Each structure stands twice: as structure tokens, then as C-alpha cells.
Amino acid sequence: MRPAFSTELVTEGSAFAELATDWERLYARCGTATPFQSHAWLHSWWLSYGREGRLRLLLVREGGDLVAAAPLMLRRRPLPVLIPLGGSISDHSDVLIDDERADRATAALADGLSAAARTALIDFREVRPGSAVEQVYDRWGGPRLRMQDSLCLELPALPMDELLSRLPSGRAQRVRAKLRRLQALGVERNVVRPDEVDAALRRLLELHRLQWQERKVTPEHLRSRFCEHLVRSVGPMVRSGSAMVTEFRIDDDVVAVDLTLLSRRLAGAYLYGAHPRLRERKADVAVMLLDACTRHMRADGPATLSLLRGDEPYKHHWRPRAVPNHRLLLARRPTAPLMSAVAWDVVARRRGKEVLRRLAARAGDGGPAPAPAADADRHRAHNHDSGRSHGSTPSECRSQSPRADGGQPIAAGCGADAVDAADATGRLAEEKRNDR
């Protein structure tokens, strides 16, 4: 007779630290997990960004075996919501589910999440297609809603020659010329040993600061808490094979450092720092980093090389596949109005961004300049305070939108995101009908 499944809600950071061994065993048995679900990454993030009394780790065990886990924290404002650990410095959020016991473990995890949520909404941002939490979404017994979130660009994990064969001949020739230029400059790459990782990461962040000086940079990357998180988490990840740090040198001087995160499913180009003199010497940094990454891909390694979040033009030079992350909202019947509030807030953000784009286009044509709010919106889009969701909160704007159920209006936010109002509320209404 198989042991019964049991659930436990962990709220103490010390207990989270003690879960490391069990967590990593489960991580290894969850084929869809990304590096952002490793214990080293999440526990380090909690130490840098967590707030006392907010931790909510839901664990499912079969006997003594950990078979599912949902790493969450409670945020009380502007709405009570359970959000994944990792915040906005993590490109993907998910739960962990043992592949071999997925059916029963998923059912137990869904039931446990429903009980743990109580009066809060559950809000999973940046969910990659095929993630384990989608199994929970499919089994959810209450109101639920799926919306599009950030866009990721992905390449097959192939050697550089094969990636070049996918490009038009003219572009492929230009890339080969850039590779020859790097060779002529004497650029040498070196995978950093585990005992040298901490120093290499500090060099990475200093080079990152230099490359972005006098330009707009993600403010969080310059903060001490981010440095502490990166140094604390990446060392163990390198030792376990979940991360790789590469240094690039010219004449024994470190001119660039790159951090790539690894899992069974994908390799993710996470962050790099490059000295400005590389560009001054006509070195193409993007080509240099991608070439180094492809040289470390093994035949039995990840099938996908992800450029992670962001739709920057230079990424499209490689003909990547666009893979949108999704936002999954899960509610109990009494908290369904919170879901309507979030859906309308997202709509308002998207409309606000469209207005700002039109104002910017008018300014470019000689019309009036866009309002100063445009800069504030860009700042909020890069806000990496992981205790809050991306962008502004509903209290930051005064526009009003009707609730999906026809009740009193709710405050809507401003800024940017992507979901159609009729589509979002229509899907929510359909979910409610299906639940009856």
C-alpha cells in the first residue's frame, strides 16, 4: 500500500534553508524546471528580498518523499495575493512536481494551494509554456484566467556553424567576419572554476556598471542586495551544474564576464558585463557571448538556448523563435472579484502604453512632446523590487473600469501589458460558467 499524500505550509525562512537536500532531489525529478526553481536561487532570493512573515512554501509529500512544492510569498497590498518567489529578477516562475508521480501530486498540490490561498488571489507571472504549474491550472476547481506576459526569444542549442546555416548568407558572412575579428583581437575565454565564481561575479557586475554608464540601466543590477543574491546563489549552482560563468580576456585583462543558467530543458543567457573598450575595438559582444555559449552545449544537454525575456532588435538577427510567457491567475469563488481587478488593471496598463507610444510618435513628427509619465513608465517597467509586481499599482492611477460581473467600478492601473478587455473578461465569465 502506497503512503498517503500530506501537505505542509512552511512559513519560516530557517525551515526553507533546511529543505535544500529534499528540494534539489525534487528539482532533479521535475523535467520542466528551470534554474529559477533551484533551491540555491530561490532561498538566496528570499534572503535578499523576502519579508518576515510573508513566506508561504506549500509542500506535498508521499511518505518522506517531497513530490511537489510551490514556492510562494504573501503580498498584502494593493490586493492580497500569493506570488512566486524569485520576483522580477527571475525570468520564469513555476512549481515543482515529481514527473513519476505527477497525477496524484498535482491534485494534492492544487487542493493545498486552494486551502493556503484563503482570501488571497494566486498570481503566477512569467510562466513558460509546458511548465509544471500549468498542470495545476488545468486541475484548478475555482475561477482561473490565463493572460499573455513577457516575450522570450529562443534558439535551438546548436553549434555556431549550424546556427549560422539558419541565417541568410550575407548575414552569416558578416557574423563570420566578426568571429575572425574577435580572434584577431586575441580574445580568450575561460570557464570559471567554482572556487573563483564569487570574484568573477563581482567583476561581472562592475563591468555591467561600466558598460551602461551614462545610459539607462536596470537599477536593481547596481544594488548591493542583487550582488549578494547573485554571489550567494550562483556558486552552489555552478557546483551542481545549474550555472556557468565565463570570463573573456585580452592580454590577461578580464574584458567581459558572462553568466549562463542551465537546466535539463534550457540554457538561459542571464547577465553579462563587458568593458566599453571592447566596442571601441570593434568587437561584437553579442556574437562573442553567443559563440562561447554554443561551445559549451553538450549533445546530452539542454535542447533550447534561451535569450530570456526581452524583444531587443539584436536578438532577432539570429532568427529566434518567439515564446510568450503567460500569467496564470487562480482564485477561490469568494476571491473571484480580485481576479477581475487584476484583469482590468492589465488592460489599463496596455492602453496606457499605447497612449504613450502615440504621444512619442507625434513628438517624433514634430508634434508636442510626450508627457513626463513616459519616463516614469519605463522606470516602473524595469523596477526590480521583487516585493511588488511589475509596473504601477492600481492606486497609482485614478482611471476607472467596470467589473466583469457588472458590480461597482474598480481602480485600474496605468502603464503596459497585453490582454484584450473583452477577451479577458469573456474567458473569466466562461470559467465561472464551467465552475457552476
Buried (B, 14 or more C-beta within 10 A) or exposed (E): EEEEBEBEBBBEBEEBEEBBEBBBEBBBBBBBBBBBBBBBBBBBBBBBBBEEEBBBBBBBBBEEBBBBBBBBBBBEEBBBBBBBBBBBBBBBBBBBBBEEBBEBBBBBBBBBBBEBBEEBBBBBBBBBEEBBBBBBBEBBEBBBBBBBBBEBBBBBBBEBEEBBEBBEEEBBEBBBEBBEBBEEBEBBBBEBEBEBBBBBBBBBBBBBEEBBEEEEBBEBBEBEBBBEBBBBBBBBBBEBEBBBBBBBBBEEEBBBBBBBBBBBBBBBBBBBBBBEEBEEBEBBBBBBBBBBBBEBBEEEBBEBBBBBBEEEEEBEBBEBEEBEBBBBBBBBEEBBBBBBBBBBBBBBBBBBBEBBEEBBEEEEEEEEEBEEBBEBBBEBBBBBBBEBBBBBBBEBBEBEBBBBEEEEEBBBBBBBBBBBBEEBBEBBBEBBEEEE
